[in-house]
Amino acid sequence: MKSIAGLLLAAGASSRMGRPKQLLPLGRWSLLEHAIRQALGSDIDVLFLVLGSHAKEIRERLAPALLESRLRVIENPRFGEGISTSIISGIRQIEPVYEHTLILLGDMPWITSDLINHLIEEYLRSGLSLGAVRTGNGRTLPVIVGRKFYPYLYDLHGDVGARELFRRFPREVCLVEPDGSYEDSDIDTPEEYEAARRLWEGLSSEEKDPSRSIKNRKPKKG
């Protein structure tokens, strides 16, 4: 069996944004493409992308090179019932082959390949079955779920994600300190998008390279 699959959740309707936020430009690529490229640049074996609202449009606008890579697209027709249905759609494809699942969101453009690899390394070293990035006194995405907890993911309902596992089984959790500061905010509103866009425009060409980390940068809230 292979080791780690990525599960990128991007099925939401973007109701607070008023348009598909997955397709909003951030420099050269869309918000979603940033997440895809950083995930594919990490040490995961494959990336499953779950789409729902505007799935056809989003798929058509993804760069052909991405679709020919380790990316696998899943369409979740039940996306309106909450994020749990997207997790279940993904884990059905992952469970037969992969021992661990890295879960991340398509509207968190500040996640980097370096952060993902750091989380994977520390999680595997720990021997535990749940992993997350530490932030303040809590935890944040991305997270990793081991095979031991796959059955629990099938029991999720509504707009509830894997965080329930971390609450129920704290002794199974490996919390990993990010290497440098890390902004874990997602982008839900036009104001948050504009703040992220302004930050991106102020980065150097080197910092915008998706093969590198964006460290010590935090988008200011609108």
Number of C-alpha atoms within 10 A of each C-alpha: 7 12 14 22 25 29 27 27 22 27 28 23 18 18 11 12 15 11 14 18 24 24 18 16 15 20 13 9 15 20 24 25 23 24 26 24 17 21 27 20 17 19 18 21 14 22 24 24 23 25 25 20 20 16 19 11 11 16 14 10 11 16 11 10 9 14 13 9 11 13 20 16 15 18 19 20 15 15 23 16 13 17 22 21 25 29 23 20 21 26 21 12 14 22 16 11 12 19 17 25 27 25 22 23 20 26 27 20 23 23 26 24 23 21 25 25 16 18 26 23 13 17 24 16 10 15 13 16 19 28 29 28 23 18 17 7 5 9 20 18 21 22 26 28 24 22 18 12 15 18 12 12 19 15 9 19 14 12 13 13 18 19 13 12 17 18 10 9 12 11 11 16 22 25 21 21 18 17 12 10 13 20 17 18 18 17 22 16 16 15 14 17 23 17 16 23 17 14 15 16 12 10 13 9 8 11 14 16 11 17 16 14 17 24 18 10 14 16 18 12 11 11
